[in-house]
Amino acid sequence: MGTVFVSTAYAEGDPMTTINNLSTFIFGLIRAIGMIILGFGIVQIGLSLKSHDPSQRANGFLTLAGGVIITFTKEILTLIAG
C-alpha cells in the first residue's frame, strides 16, 4: 500500500541556489552574534572607564576585537580565499 501512493519529488531550481541561500543565512547568524559580542565589548570598556579597572578595560578591548572579527567573518574569508 505504501508503494502505490509514492510520488517522485523533484528539486526545483538550481541546487547551488539553495546552498548559497543557506550560506547567506548562516553568515547572517554569525554576523548577529558578532554584533552582540561587539556591543558587549563596548559596554565592558565603558564600565571599565567608569570604575578605573585596567583588567576589565583589557578584557573589553579583547571582546571588542573579537566581535569585530566575528562580525566581518564573511568579508575576511572572501579576502583570504580571493
N, C-alpha and C positions, 0 to 999 in steps of 0.2 A: 504494500500500500504506500510506503514511503517513497518508493522509486517511481511511482506513477505520477505524482504531483511535483516532481523535481523540475525546476526550470534553471536554465543557464543564466548566470549573472555576468554581464559584460561591463567592464570598467569603461566609463565614458570619458573621453578626452585623453590627453597625454599623461602618462604616469609621472613624468618629470614635473608637471604642474602640481600634482599632489605633494610630491617631495619638496618642492620649493615652497608651497604653502605651509607645510609642516615646519620647515626650516625657519620661515619667517615668524611663525607662531612661537617656536622655541626661543629664537633670539629676542623676540618681544618680551617673553617672560624673563629672560636673563637681564634685559635692559631694565625692566621694572624692579627686579631685585637689586640691581646695581644702583638705581636711583634711591631706593630705600636706604641702602648702606651709605650712600653719599650724604643723604640728609642726616643720618645718624652721626656721621663723622663731623659734619658742620655743628651739630648740637654739642658733641663732645668738646670740640675746640672752643665753642662759646662758653661752656661751663668751666673749662679749664682756665680761660682768661679771667673769669669772674672769681674763681677760687685760688688763682695763682698756683696751680698744681702742674709742675713740669712733666710728670709722668703721664698724667691724663692728657696733656697737650700733645705729647709724642704719640700716644695711642690714637688720639683724634686725627692727627695728620696721617698716620698709617691707615686708619679706617677710611679717611677721605681719599687717599691714593688708591686703595683697594676698590673703593666704589667707582672711581673714575675708570679704572682698568676694566672692571666688570661691566660698566655701562657701555663702554666702547669696544666690547669684545668682537663684535662682528666686523667693525672697521679695522681693528688690529689684525684679525685673521685674514681679511681681504688684502691688507697691506703686505703681510708676510707671504701669503700664497701667490700674490701677483696677479 
